[in-house]
Amino acid sequence: MSARTILKLRVAQSTHVTNDIAHAYDRAGARYLNYADGTAGDLFDFGSGYHYGDRRIWQAIEAKLVGFAEAGHQRLTVLDAGCGPGTWLRRVVTRAHLLGIPEICATGFDISGEQIAIARLQTSTLRQLPGVRLRLEERDLATPLSEEDASIDLCLCLNGVLNHMPAAHRASVAADLARVTAGKLFVTVRTCGSQPSIFIDRIDAATDFHHDDRTDRLEINLRDGHRVEFDLHLFHASEVRALFAPHIDIIRLSGIDIFHSRFTPDPRWNPAEGAEDAAFHRDLELLEQAYAADPHFIDHATHVLMIAEPQQMMER
Ligand SMILES: C[S@@+](CC[C@H](N)C(=O)[O-])C[C@H]1O[C@@H](n2cnc3c(N)ncnc32)[C@H](O)[C@@H]1O
């Protein structure tokens, strides 16, 4: 086979894969937003057990923002790679503005034009705020980032974006995210031992689904009669470390939500009077902390969270 034919095939495969993803999230539209973030409308309401993971991820991001503001920085740059409907950008920009950071330059991008359209609607008020510059773009994380080296104070790639990245692109994407980060990089991925998800909607929206871990594909038959399939790789925590460690210092790699989702009552099944009390939730929290980095449990968390910062130069 000639080099040109191989190249054509690679381009065709890559286009096929990215179109699958864009198509799936385009079709899901606002259903993805409702599934991922609920309909309550409160950006910071992480009350239910279901949103435990988001609350923990937010605590880590918020701590970074508070530290940044307290250090007196006047300008914050944010990049959200695979921002979906823009909820995490809204959280970051809203909080940074409330913390009094005078200039906030935030960019979110996603391969799904529909998710970007939703993100534009969702951020219309934020974009009017003085000192806020918020750009939303339709682009593919598999193509090299246009951002300059060490130009981003807070770089996010959250909730499954990397799970959708074909194997051939994962290493270069990790290197690129590390390259643009000047402050902190936050990445979360879904683990190989997590509970099932169809990613684009609530699991009840499917009549049937199957993940093939040899081909890294997820096939879903939806209740509305449609069938979608796309790339999906479920990670071991060790893979995340191997991808990023050559490029950036990993300061935390931990499992998020090992226990909470499994103990969240299902109203279709569990009696209402059995609802657990505050002491039970405190014990669950202690379990989360005790096992977050445990090699036997980390790959059973819902997400692995990685927080990283640029490698320190050796002192001469
Ligand atoms: C599960 S959603 C997460 C969205 C958002 N990060 C969040 O936490 O709500 C995964 C997102 O990754 C986007 N995505 C997948 N592959 C991508 C790629 N190659 N480039 C850009 N975005 C991509 C999808 O379109 C989708 O919006």
The ligand as a Tripos MOL2 file, in Angstrom:
@<TRIPOS>MOLECULE
LIG
   27    29     1     0     0
SMALL
NO_CHARGES

@<TRIPOS>ATOM
      1 C1        -19.2580   14.1950   28.1870 C.3       1 LIG1
      2 S1        -19.1300   15.6880   27.3130 S.3       1 LIG1
      3 C2        -18.3270   16.7640   28.4920 C.3       1 LIG1
      4 C3        -18.5610   18.2180   28.2070 C.3       1 LIG1
      5 C4        -17.9700   19.1780   29.2270 C.3       1 LIG1
      6 N1        -16.5270   19.0570   29.3150 N.3       1 LIG1
      7 C5        -18.6050   18.9490   30.5790 C.2       1 LIG1
      8 O1        -17.8930   18.5520   31.4970 O.co2     1 LIG1
      9 O2        -19.8130   19.1890   30.7170 O.co2     1 LIG1
     10 C6        -17.8370   15.3690   26.1930 C.3       1 LIG1
     11 C7        -17.6270   16.5210   25.2140 C.3       1 LIG1
     12 O3        -16.4240   16.2870   24.4880 O.3       1 LIG1
     13 C8        -16.6310   16.7960   23.1920 C.3       1 LIG1
     14 N2        -15.6060   16.2210   22.3210 N.ar      1 LIG1
     15 C9        -15.3960   14.9170   22.0480 C.ar      1 LIG1
     16 N3        -14.3670   14.7810   21.1900 N.ar      1 LIG1
     17 C10       -13.8990   16.0320   20.9440 C.ar      1 LIG1
     18 C11       -12.8470   16.5630   20.1320 C.ar      1 LIG1
     19 N4        -12.0690   15.7580   19.3950 N.pl3     1 LIG1
     20 N5        -12.6480   17.8910   20.1110 N.ar      1 LIG1
     21 C12       -13.4370   18.7210   20.8400 C.ar      1 LIG1
     22 N6        -14.4580   18.2810   21.6130 N.ar      1 LIG1
     23 C13       -14.6900   16.9600   21.6700 C.ar      1 LIG1
     24 C14       -18.0410   16.3520   22.8720 C.3       1 LIG1
     25 O4        -18.6010   17.0100   21.7520 O.3       1 LIG1
     26 C15       -18.7440   16.6450   24.1930 C.3       1 LIG1
     27 O5        -19.2840   17.9470   24.2240 O.3       1 LIG1
@<TRIPOS>BOND
     1     1     2 1
     2     2     3 1
     3     2    10 1
     4     3     4 1
     5     4     5 1
     6     5     6 1
     7     5     7 1
     8     7     8 2
     9     7     9 1
    10    10    11 1
    11    11    12 1
    12    11    26 1
    13    12    13 1
    14    13    14 1
    15    13    24 1
    16    14    15 ar
    17    14    23 ar
    18    15    16 ar
    19    16    17 ar
    20    17    18 ar
    21    17    23 ar
    22    18    19 1
    23    18    20 ar
    24    20    21 ar
    25    21    22 ar
    26    22    23 ar
    27    24    25 1
    28    24    26 1
    29    26    27 1
@<TRIPOS>SUBSTRUCTURE
     1 LIG1         1 GROUP 0 **** ****
